[in-house]
Amino acid sequence: MRRLAIVALAAIACGALTAHAQTLTLAYSKGATYNYTLHTTSDFSIVAGAVTSPVKSDMKANETVTVDSVDSSGVASVSVTVTNVSLTSTVDIGSGLTTSTTTIPTLPPVSLKMAPDGRIVSVNGVTIPGNHLSGFGLGGNIASAVLPDNAVKPGDTWSKTYDEPSPAFGGTIHVTARSTYLRDESFHGVQAAVVETASTTTISVDSKAATATSTVGLKVTEASDATSWIDPASHRLLKTLMTSSDEMTMSAGGPAAGAIPGLAGPFTLKGKQTFDLEPA
């Protein structure tokens, strides 16, 4: 009996040592369509001088992703349409909290370019940082785990770091992301790979306005945690969950800022977001 136990333990140990490594990438075919349900929440405070205003939102919607084309490197051009939007907002405009619910049949479509490792290369033609965790959804935001460049197995980790210019105003964007292949898990009948990416994004902008005498300063920090379920066989994103903490500070200077009292700020936006994308 003892011998059988030793043999069993040895077999388990060998199995752990020879865990199957596989390539985790996203692949798209022209004309393919994917349907999801989307749920996002946000809880922010806007601080302007001595005034603090809370802003909360809760949005549910349907999302359709259509692949328009795929280039030779595997980067897909996709169109994202968000429909049946139900948005509940709570704000304080100085007279107490006000809550309202808005329904929107269809939001303006968003065009994205997606790399095989889950990075969003551009949104509506505007280039963004290589692994900035953005993507499908309202305003183009999704958190998709950043996938590895080589075959991996559960327990493996990998990191990616980028320094890039801000596409809109100048300045710099620095992104660090550390990902972990957590486990394999059955999800809607598919043996999915579960990958988590913890990332930090910092944006610093100090730009002159069109008059060349006014300036805009912008600093953004974001810490996010995204967990994605990937189908290794069909190379598609099945589900993703994200939480993030964000802080943005903006200030303005020069004649344009002085023309309107209080415009120079600074203004601070600070809070948290959640994102949940599920197959429809």
Backbone as numpy.savetxt, mean C-alpha at the origin, in Angstrom:
# Nx Ny Nz CAx CAy CAz Cx Cy Cz
9.59 -49.19 20.55 8.75 -47.99 20.55 9.62 -46.74 20.55
10.66 -46.79 21.39 11.57 -45.64 21.44 12.26 -45.43 20.10
12.62 -46.57 19.47 13.29 -46.48 18.16 12.37 -45.85 17.14
11.08 -46.22 17.15 10.12 -45.64 16.21 9.99 -44.14 16.43
10.00 -43.72 17.70 9.89 -42.29 18.00 11.08 -41.54 17.46
12.29 -42.13 17.61 13.50 -41.49 17.10 13.44 -41.36 15.59
13.00 -42.43 14.92 12.88 -42.40 13.47 11.89 -41.33 13.02
10.76 -41.21 13.74 9.74 -40.22 13.40 10.29 -38.81 13.55
11.00 -38.56 14.66 11.59 -37.24 14.88 12.61 -36.91 13.80
13.41 -37.90 13.41 14.40 -37.68 12.36 13.73 -37.33 11.04
12.62 -38.02 10.76 11.90 -37.74 9.51 11.34 -36.33 9.51
10.80 -35.91 10.67 10.25 -34.55 10.77 11.36 -33.53 10.60
12.51 -33.78 11.22 13.63 -32.85 11.12 14.12 -32.74 9.70
14.21 -33.88 9.01 14.67 -33.84 7.61 13.67 -33.10 6.75
12.38 -33.29 7.02 11.36 -32.58 6.26 11.47 -31.10 6.44
11.75 -30.66 7.68 11.89 -29.22 7.93 13.09 -28.66 7.21
14.18 -29.46 7.16 15.40 -28.97 6.51 15.25 -28.89 5.01
14.35 -29.72 4.44 14.20 -29.75 2.99 12.88 -29.10 2.55
12.42 -28.10 3.31 11.19 -27.40 2.95 11.30 -26.87 1.52
10.21 -27.00 0.79 10.21 -26.67 -0.63 10.34 -25.16 -0.85
11.35 -24.76 -1.61 11.52 -23.35 -1.97 10.80 -23.10 -3.29
10.12 -21.98 -3.40 9.39 -21.66 -4.62 9.50 -20.17 -4.93
9.26 -19.85 -6.19 9.31 -18.47 -6.63 7.95 -17.80 -6.44
7.94 -16.69 -5.75 6.71 -15.95 -5.50 6.72 -14.68 -6.34
5.96 -14.70 -7.42 5.85 -13.53 -8.30 4.40 -13.37 -8.73
4.09 -12.17 -9.21 2.78 -11.91 -9.79 2.93 -11.89 -11.31
2.01 -12.57 -11.99 2.04 -12.61 -13.45 0.64 -12.32 -13.96
0.57 -11.58 -15.05 -0.72 -11.14 -15.58 -0.81 -11.46 -17.07
-2.04 -11.70 -17.54 -2.30 -11.94 -18.95 -3.22 -10.85 -19.47
-2.93 -10.36 -20.66 -3.75 -9.31 -21.25 -5.21 -9.75 -21.34
-6.11 -8.88 -20.88 -7.54 -9.17 -20.92 -8.08 -9.82 -19.66
-7.19 -10.27 -18.76 -7.66 -10.90 -17.52 -8.35 -9.88 -16.63
-9.36 -10.34 -15.89 -10.12 -9.48 -14.99 -10.20 -10.12 -13.61
-9.98 -9.32 -12.56 -10.02 -9.80 -11.19 -11.00 -8.93 -10.40
-11.81 -9.56 -9.57 -12.81 -8.84 -8.79 -12.54 -8.99 -7.29
-12.64 -7.88 -6.56 -12.37 -7.86 -5.13 -13.44 -7.06 -4.40
-13.50 -7.27 -3.09 -14.22 -6.34 -2.22 -13.17 -5.59 -1.42
-13.48 -4.34 -1.14 -12.51 -3.43 -0.53 -13.10 -2.80 0.72
-12.32 -2.75 1.79 -12.75 -2.08 3.03 -11.56 -1.31 3.58
-11.70 0.00 3.71 -10.63 0.82 4.25 -11.18 1.68 5.39
-10.31 1.96 6.36 -10.67 2.88 7.44 -9.51 3.85 7.66
-9.81 5.02 8.18 -8.77 5.97 8.56 -9.23 6.75 9.78
-8.26 7.13 10.59 -8.53 7.90 11.81 -7.39 8.89 11.98
-7.63 10.16 11.58 -6.58 11.17 11.55 -6.98 12.39 12.37
-5.97 13.16 12.74 -6.16 14.48 13.34 -5.40 15.49 12.50
-6.07 16.60 12.17 -5.43 17.69 11.45 -5.17 18.81 12.44
-3.91 19.21 12.58 -3.52 20.25 13.52 -3.04 21.46 12.74
-3.72 22.60 12.93 -3.34 23.86 12.30 -3.30 24.92 13.39
-2.09 25.27 13.82 -1.96 26.22 14.91 -2.50 25.61 16.19
-3.46 26.30 16.83 -4.04 25.82 18.07 -5.28 24.97 17.85
-5.65 24.75 16.60 -6.88 24.03 16.27 -6.56 22.59 15.86
-7.24 21.64 16.50 -7.10 20.23 16.15 -8.45 19.70 15.71
-8.48 19.11 14.51 -9.74 18.61 13.94 -9.62 17.12 13.65
-10.45 16.29 14.27 -10.43 14.86 13.96 -11.16 14.56 12.65
-10.64 13.63 11.89 -11.26 13.20 10.63 -11.20 11.68 10.59
-12.38 11.04 10.51 -12.44 9.59 10.42 -13.22 9.18 9.18
-12.89 8.02 8.63 -13.65 7.52 7.49 -13.69 6.00 7.51
-14.74 5.47 6.89 -14.92 4.02 6.75 -15.55 3.79 5.38
-14.81 3.12 4.50 -15.29 2.94 3.14 -15.35 1.47 2.76
-16.48 1.08 2.14 -16.63 -0.26 1.57 -16.99 -0.11 0.09
-16.44 -0.98 -0.74 -16.67 -0.86 -2.18 -16.33 -2.17 -2.88
-16.67 -2.24 -4.15 -16.25 -3.33 -5.03 -15.16 -2.81 -5.96
-14.26 -3.72 -6.31 -13.14 -3.30 -7.16 -12.91 -4.30 -8.29
-12.74 -3.79 -9.50 -12.45 -4.62 -10.67 -11.12 -4.20 -11.26
-10.23 -5.18 -11.44 -8.92 -4.92 -12.02 -8.85 -5.61 -13.38
-8.60 -4.83 -14.43 -8.51 -5.36 -15.79 -7.11 -5.15 -16.33
-6.50 -6.21 -16.85 -5.15 -6.12 -17.40 -5.22 -5.65 -18.84
-4.62 -4.48 -19.11 -4.65 -3.91 -20.46 -3.50 -4.42 -21.32
-2.32 -4.59 -20.73 -1.16 -5.07 -21.48 -0.09 -5.51 -20.50
0.87 -6.29 -21.01 2.01 -6.75 -20.22 3.26 -6.62 -21.07
4.31 -5.93 -20.54 5.51 -5.75 -21.36 6.45 -6.94 -21.19
7.59 -6.90 -21.89 8.50 -8.04 -21.93 9.14 -8.35 -20.58
9.16 -7.36 -19.67 9.75 -7.59 -18.35 8.72 -8.06 -17.33
7.47 -8.22 -17.76 6.42 -8.69 -16.87 5.64 -7.59 -16.17
5.97 -6.32 -16.45 5.24 -5.20 -15.85 3.88 -5.08 -16.54
2.81 -5.11 -15.75 1.46 -5.08 -16.30 0.86 -3.69 -16.19
0.19 -3.26 -17.25 -0.61 -2.03 -17.22 -2.05 -2.46 -16.94
-2.60 -1.98 -15.83 -3.93 -2.40 -15.42 -4.82 -1.18 -15.18
-6.12 -1.40 -15.36 -7.12 -0.38 -15.05 -7.92 -0.85 -13.84
-8.08 0.04 -12.88 -8.79 -0.28 -11.64 -10.06 0.55 -11.56
-11.19 -0.12 -11.44 -12.48 0.55 -11.32 -13.10 0.21 -9.97
-13.47 1.23 -9.21 -14.08 1.05 -7.89 -15.54 1.47 -7.98
-16.45 0.56 -7.60 -17.88 0.82 -7.72 -18.60 0.52 -6.41
-19.88 0.92 -6.36 -20.74 0.66 -5.19 -20.07 1.13 -3.89
-19.61 2.36 -3.92 -18.87 2.91 -2.78 -19.83 3.40 -1.70
-19.59 2.98 -0.47 -20.31 3.50 0.68 -19.27 4.09 1.63
-19.30 5.41 1.80 -18.29 6.12 2.57 -18.94 6.85 3.74
-18.53 6.47 4.94 -19.00 7.15 6.15 -17.86 7.98 6.71
-18.12 9.28 6.90 -17.09 10.20 7.37 -17.55 10.90 8.64
-16.61 11.10 9.54 -16.86 11.85 10.77 -15.82 12.96 10.88
-16.29 14.21 10.95 -15.38 15.35 11.01 -15.86 16.33 12.07
-14.93 17.18 12.50 -15.25 18.26 13.42 -14.82 19.56 12.77
-15.79 20.37 12.35 -15.49 21.62 11.66 -15.69 22.82 12.59
-15.58 22.56 13.89 -15.69 23.64 14.85 -16.99 23.67 15.60
-17.98 22.94 15.15 -19.30 22.94 15.81 -19.65 21.57 16.35
-18.63 20.74 16.57 -18.87 19.39 17.08 -18.75 18.36 15.97
-18.75 17.10 16.37 -18.59 16.01 15.41 -19.83 15.88 14.53
-19.57 15.71 13.23 -20.65 15.49 12.26 -20.35 14.23 11.47
-21.31 13.32 11.41 -21.14 12.07 10.68 -22.10 12.03 9.49
-21.57 11.64 8.35 -22.40 11.54 7.14 -21.98 10.32 6.34
-22.94 9.76 5.60 -22.66 8.62 4.73 -23.00 8.98 3.30
-22.06 8.71 2.42 -22.22 9.02 1.00 -22.10 7.75 0.19
-22.95 7.59 -0.81 -22.84 6.47 -1.75 -22.44 7.01 -3.12
-21.50 6.34 -3.74 -20.99 6.75 -5.05 -21.05 5.55 -5.98
-21.77 5.64 -7.11 -21.88 4.48 -8.00 -20.53 4.02 -8.55
-19.72 4.98 -9.02 -18.43 4.65 -9.64 -17.44 5.77 -9.42
-16.23 5.42 -9.01 -15.15 6.40 -8.90 -14.40 6.48 -10.22
-13.71 7.59 -10.50 -12.90 7.67 -11.72 -11.88 6.53 -11.75
-11.69 5.88 -12.89 -10.76 4.75 -12.98 -9.32 5.19 -12.74
-8.52 4.27 -12.24 -7.10 4.51 -11.97 -6.29 3.58 -12.86
-5.24 4.12 -13.49 -4.34 3.32 -14.32 -3.05 3.08 -13.55
-2.64 1.81 -13.47 -1.43 1.44 -12.73 -0.51 0.61 -13.60
0.78 0.66 -13.26 1.75 -0.28 -13.80 2.30 -1.07 -12.63
2.18 -2.40 -12.70 2.57 -3.28 -11.59 3.71 -4.19 -12.00
4.75 -4.24 -11.15 5.89 -5.12 -11.39 5.60 -6.52 -10.85
6.33 -7.54 -11.32 6.07 -8.91 -10.87 6.27 -9.12 -9.37
7.05 -8.26 -8.70 7.26 -8.44 -7.27 6.26 -7.66 -6.42
5.18 -7.17 -7.05 4.13 -6.49 -6.32 4.30 -4.99 -6.21
5.44 -4.46 -6.65 5.65 -3.01 -6.59 4.77 -2.30 -7.61
4.29 -1.12 -7.24 3.55 -0.27 -8.17 4.54 0.69 -8.81
4.72 0.59 -10.12 5.71 1.40 -10.82 5.19 2.80 -11.09
3.91 2.93 -11.43 3.34 4.25 -11.69 1.84 4.24 -11.45
1.29 5.42 -11.16 -0.14 5.61 -10.97 -0.58 6.73 -11.90
-1.49 6.43 -12.82 -1.95 7.41 -13.81 -0.79 8.08 -14.53
0.23 7.28 -14.84 1.37 7.78 -15.61 2.44 8.47 -14.81
2.24 8.65 -13.49 3.23 9.33 -12.65 4.08 8.28 -11.96
5.39 8.31 -12.20 6.29 7.35 -11.59 6.36 7.55 -10.09
6.35 6.44 -9.35 6.47 6.51 -7.90 7.58 5.58 -7.46
8.04 5.64 -6.21 9.16 4.83 -5.75 8.94 3.35 -5.98
10.06 2.64 -6.21 10.00 1.25 -6.61 9.21 0.34 -5.71
9.32 0.46 -4.40 8.57 -0.47 -3.56 7.66 0.27 -2.59
7.27 1.49 -2.95 6.29 2.19 -2.13 5.02 1.36 -2.12
4.49 1.07 -0.95 3.37 0.14 -0.86 2.08 0.82 -1.25
1.92 0.97 -2.55 0.70 1.57 -3.08 0.14 0.65 -4.14
-1.11 0.89 -4.51 -1.67 0.01 -5.52 -3.14 0.21 -5.69
-3.89 -0.88 -5.77 -5.32 -0.80 -6.06 -6.06 -0.07 -4.95
-7.23 0.43 -5.27 -8.09 0.98 -4.23 -8.28 2.47 -4.36
-9.01 3.02 -3.42 -9.32 4.43 -3.43 -8.05 5.26 -3.46
-7.93 6.15 -4.46 -6.74 6.98 -4.55 -5.51 6.21 -4.97
-5.67 4.95 -5.35 -4.51 4.17 -5.76 -3.81 3.48 -4.61
-4.39 3.44 -3.43 -3.67 2.87 -2.30 -4.05 1.42 -2.04
-3.02 0.59 -1.99 -3.15 -0.78 -1.53 -1.84 -1.10 -0.84
-1.83 -2.06 0.00 -0.57 -2.53 0.53 -0.41 -3.95 0.06
0.51 -4.17 -0.83 0.82 -5.52 -1.27 2.20 -5.85 -0.73
2.36 -7.02 -0.19 3.68 -7.42 0.28 4.67 -7.37 -0.88
5.91 -6.99 -0.58 6.96 -6.94 -1.59 7.56 -8.34 -1.71
7.53 -8.91 -2.92 7.93 -10.29 -3.14 9.42 -10.38 -3.46
10.03 -11.57 -3.25 11.49 -11.71 -3.42 11.89 -11.87 -4.87
13.19 -11.74 -5.13 13.73 -11.90 -6.48 14.20 -13.32 -6.74
14.16 -14.18 -5.73 14.63 -15.56 -5.88 13.67 -16.50 -5.14
13.86 -17.79 -5.33 13.01 -18.78 -4.68 13.20 -18.74 -3.17
12.09 -18.87 -2.44 12.13 -18.80 -0.97 11.23 -19.88 -0.39
11.39 -20.13 0.91 10.58 -21.09 1.64 10.12 -20.44 2.94
9.11 -21.01 3.62 8.65 -20.42 4.87 9.78 -20.19 5.86
9.78 -19.00 6.45 10.83 -18.62 7.39 11.88 -17.71 6.77
11.98 -17.67 5.43 12.97 -16.82 4.77 12.58 -15.35 4.86
13.57 -14.47 4.89 13.35 -13.02 4.89 14.18 -12.37 3.80
13.76 -11.18 3.38 14.52 -10.41 2.39 14.19 -8.93 2.59
15.11 -8.06 2.15 14.94 -6.62 2.34 15.19 -5.89 1.02
14.50 -4.77 0.86 14.70 -3.89 -0.27 14.68 -2.45 0.22
15.63 -1.65 -0.27 15.74 -0.25 0.14 15.90 0.62 -1.10
15.20 1.77 -1.11 15.25 2.66 -2.27 15.41 4.10 -1.82
16.16 4.86 -2.58 16.22 6.32 -2.46 15.91 6.87 -3.84
14.82 7.64 -3.94 14.43 8.16 -5.24 13.94 9.59 -5.12
14.05 10.37 -6.22 13.50 11.73 -6.19 11.99 11.71 -6.15
11.40 12.70 -5.50 9.95 12.85 -5.50 9.52 13.25 -6.90
8.55 12.55 -7.51 8.19 12.82 -8.90 7.48 14.15 -9.10
6.80 14.66 -8.09 5.95 15.83 -8.29 6.64 17.15 -7.94
7.39 17.20 -6.84 7.86 18.47 -6.33 9.36 18.55 -6.13
10.11 17.52 -6.46 11.50 17.51 -6.08 11.62 16.95 -4.68
12.83 16.99 -4.13 13.01 16.41 -2.81 13.36 14.93 -2.93
13.26 14.21 -1.82 13.69 12.82 -1.81 12.63 11.93 -1.17
12.67 10.65 -1.56 11.81 9.63 -0.97 12.71 8.44 -0.62
12.63 8.01 0.62 13.44 6.87 1.07 12.50 5.79 1.58
12.67 4.58 1.07 11.80 3.47 1.45 12.66 2.28 1.86
12.33 1.70 2.99 12.94 0.44 3.41 11.83 -0.56 3.65
12.03 -1.79 3.22 11.01 -2.84 3.38 11.69 -4.15 3.74
11.18 -4.79 4.76 11.68 -6.11 5.16 10.51 -7.08 5.13
10.68 -8.16 4.36 9.59 -9.11 4.14 9.94 -10.48 4.71
8.90 -11.21 5.11 9.06 -12.55 5.65 8.02 -13.48 5.05
8.47 -14.64 4.58 7.57 -15.69 4.12 7.10 -16.41 5.38
5.89 -16.09 5.83 5.42 -16.59 7.12 5.08 -18.07 7.10
4.27 -18.48 6.12 3.75 -19.86 6.14 3.00 -20.13 4.84
2.63 -21.39 4.65 1.67 -21.80 3.62 0.34 -22.04 4.31
-0.74 -21.63 3.64 -2.06 -21.70 4.29 -3.14 -21.91 3.23
-4.11 -22.75 3.54 -5.23 -22.96 2.63 -6.14 -21.74 2.65
-6.42 -21.19 1.47 -7.26 -20.00 1.38 -8.20 -20.18 0.19
-9.49 -20.34 0.46 -10.51 -20.54 -0.57 -10.11 -21.68 -1.51
-9.60 -22.76 -0.95 -9.24 -23.93 -1.74 -7.89 -23.86 -2.40
-7.13 -22.77 -2.17 -5.81 -22.60 -2.77 -4.75 -22.69 -1.67
-3.65 -23.40 -1.93 -2.55 -23.43 -0.99 -1.72 -22.17 -1.21
-1.98 -21.16 -0.40 -1.40 -19.83 -0.59 -0.14 -19.65 0.24
0.77 -18.83 -0.28 1.95 -18.40 0.47 1.60 -17.08 1.16
1.82 -17.01 2.47 1.49 -15.82 3.24 2.79 -15.04 3.49
2.82 -13.81 2.98 4.03 -12.98 3.06 3.70 -11.67 3.76
4.56 -11.29 4.71 4.39 -10.04 5.44 5.52 -9.08 5.10
5.18 -7.82 4.85 6.18 -6.79 4.60 5.98 -5.63 5.57
7.01 -5.35 6.36 7.02 -4.17 7.23 7.88 -3.12 6.54
7.34 -1.93 6.34 8.09 -0.91 5.59 8.01 0.44 6.28
9.01 1.26 5.97 9.04 2.64 6.43 9.33 3.53 5.24
8.50 4.55 5.06 8.68 5.50 3.96 8.84 6.90 4.54
9.85 7.62 4.07 10.02 9.02 4.46 10.13 9.86 3.20
9.41 10.97 3.18 9.41 11.89 2.04 9.77 13.27 2.56
10.72 13.92 1.90 11.11 15.27 2.28 11.14 16.14 1.03
10.34 17.21 1.05 10.22 18.10 -0.11 10.44 19.54 0.35
11.26 20.26 -0.37 11.45 21.69 -0.14 11.51 22.34 -1.51
10.36 22.85 -1.98 10.23 23.25 -3.38 9.76 24.68 -3.51
10.27 25.36 -4.55 9.77 26.69 -4.88 8.52 26.57 -5.74
7.56 27.43 -5.48 6.33 27.44 -6.28 6.59 28.12 -7.60
5.51 28.26 -8.39 5.66 28.80 -9.74 6.22 30.21 -9.75
6.02 30.98 -8.69 6.52 32.35 -8.63 8.01 32.41 -8.38
8.61 31.29 -7.98 10.03 31.18 -7.66 10.39 31.96 -6.40
9.40 32.55 -5.74 9.66 33.28 -4.49 8.94 32.65 -3.31
8.01 31.76 -3.59 7.29 31.06 -2.53 7.82 29.64 -2.42
7.79 29.09 -1.22 8.30 27.74 -1.01 7.25 26.89 -0.31
7.35 25.59 -0.55 6.49 24.62 0.10 7.38 23.55 0.73
7.20 23.34 2.02 7.94 22.29 2.70 7.00 21.16 3.08
7.42 19.94 2.81 6.57 18.79 3.08 7.42 17.66 3.63
7.01 17.12 4.76 7.69 15.96 5.33 6.64 14.91 5.67
6.88 13.69 5.22 5.94 12.59 5.43 6.70 11.38 5.96
6.17 10.75 6.98 6.69 9.47 7.44 5.54 8.48 7.51
5.80 7.26 7.07 4.77 6.22 7.10 5.41 4.90 7.51
4.82 4.25 8.49 5.22 2.90 8.87 4.04 1.98 8.62
4.23 0.98 7.77 3.11 0.12 7.41 3.48 -1.35 7.55
2.46 -2.17 7.73 2.62 -3.61 7.84 1.58 -4.26 6.94
2.04 -4.95 5.92 1.14 -5.56 4.94 1.34 -7.06 4.90
0.23 -7.80 4.98 0.27 -9.25 4.86 -0.55 -9.65 3.64
0.06 -10.41 2.74 -0.61 -10.79 1.50 -0.62 -12.31 1.34
-1.71 -12.80 0.75 -1.85 -14.21 0.40 -1.63 -14.32 -1.11
-0.60 -15.06 -1.50 -0.21 -15.19 -2.90 -0.44 -16.62 -3.37
-1.04 -16.77 -4.55 -1.20 -18.09 -5.17 0.06 -18.38 -5.99
0.95 -19.27 -5.54 2.19 -19.53 -6.28 1.96 -20.18 -7.63
0.83 -20.90 -7.78 0.56 -21.60 -9.03 0.09 -20.66 -10.12
-0.88 -19.79 -9.79 -1.41 -18.86 -10.80 -0.72 -17.50 -10.75
0.16 -17.30 -9.78 0.93 -16.05 -9.65 0.01 -14.83 -9.57
-0.95 -14.90 -8.65 -1.85 -13.76 -8.47 -2.03 -13.44 -6.98
-2.37 -12.19 -6.73 -2.66 -11.73 -5.38 -4.08 -12.15 -5.01
-4.22 -12.90 -3.92 -5.53 -13.37 -3.49 -6.17 -12.41 -2.49
-5.38 -11.94 -1.54 -5.91 -11.13 -0.45 -4.76 -10.33 0.15
-5.08 -9.16 0.69 -4.07 -8.41 1.41 -4.70 -7.63 2.55
-3.97 -7.53 3.65 -4.37 -6.75 4.81 -3.24 -5.77 5.13
-3.58 -4.54 5.45 -2.55 -3.56 5.78 -3.00 -2.69 6.94
-2.04 -2.34 7.79 -2.24 -1.27 8.76 -1.06 -0.31 8.60
-1.31 0.98 8.79 -0.22 1.95 8.67 -0.43 3.10 9.64
0.69 3.69 10.05 0.69 4.91 10.84 1.37 5.99 10.01
0.73 7.14 9.89 1.21 8.18 8.99 1.28 9.52 9.70
2.26 10.32 9.30 2.35 11.69 9.79 2.87 12.59 8.67
2.16 13.67 8.40 2.57 14.61 7.36 2.57 16.02 7.93
3.66 16.76 7.69 3.75 18.15 8.10 4.04 19.00 6.87
3.24 20.07 6.67 3.42 20.94 5.50 3.49 22.38 5.96
4.38 23.14 5.36 4.50 24.57 5.63 4.73 25.30 4.33
4.37 26.59 4.31 4.56 27.41 3.12 5.19 28.73 3.54
5.98 29.32 2.65 6.63 30.59 2.94 6.66 31.48 1.72
6.94 32.76 1.90 7.01 33.70 0.79 5.74 34.51 0.66
5.66 35.36 -0.37 4.49 36.24 -0.56 3.17 35.52 -0.62
3.14 34.36 -1.28 1.87 33.64 -1.42 1.34 33.22 -0.06
2.24 32.78 0.83 1.81 32.35 2.15 1.35 33.54 2.98
2.07 34.69 2.85 1.73 35.87 3.62 0.44 36.52 3.20
-0.02 36.20 1.98 -1.23 36.84 1.47 -2.47 36.38 2.23
-2.41 35.18 2.78 -3.55 34.64 3.52 -3.08 34.30 4.93
-3.60 34.98 5.94 -3.16 34.72 7.31 -3.28 33.25 7.69
-2.22 32.74 8.25 -2.24 31.35 8.71 -1.85 30.34 7.66
-1.66 30.76 6.39 -1.34 29.80 5.34 0.02 29.16 5.54
0.92 29.89 6.19 2.27 29.38 6.35 2.32 28.15 7.26
1.27 27.91 7.98 1.20 26.71 8.81 2.13 26.80 10.01
2.77 25.68 10.40 2.66 24.40 9.70 1.34 23.67 9.98
0.99 22.79 9.04 -0.17 21.94 9.19 0.34 20.51 9.41
-0.27 19.80 10.32 0.15 18.43 10.59 -1.05 17.50 10.48
-0.86 16.40 9.75 -1.86 15.36 9.61 -1.26 14.08 10.18
-1.92 13.51 11.18 -1.35 12.34 11.86 -2.44 11.34 12.18
-2.18 10.07 11.93 -3.19 9.07 12.25 -2.85 7.69 11.71
-3.89 6.84 11.61 -3.72 5.46 11.19 -4.71 5.09 10.10
-4.33 4.08 9.30 -5.19 3.58 8.24 -5.21 2.06 8.27
-6.29 1.47 7.79 -6.34 0.03 7.56 -6.86 -0.21 6.14
-6.48 -1.35 5.59 -6.86 -1.70 4.22 -7.08 -3.20 4.15
-8.22 -3.62 3.62 -8.55 -5.04 3.54 -9.11 -5.32 2.14
-8.38 -6.11 1.38 -8.78 -6.47 0.01 -9.05 -7.98 -0.02
-10.28 -8.36 -0.38 -10.69 -9.76 -0.39 -11.22 -10.13 -1.78
-11.09 -11.39 -2.17 -11.68 -11.79 -3.44 -13.20 -11.71 -3.38
-13.82 -11.23 -4.46 -15.28 -11.09 -4.48 -15.94 -12.44 -4.78
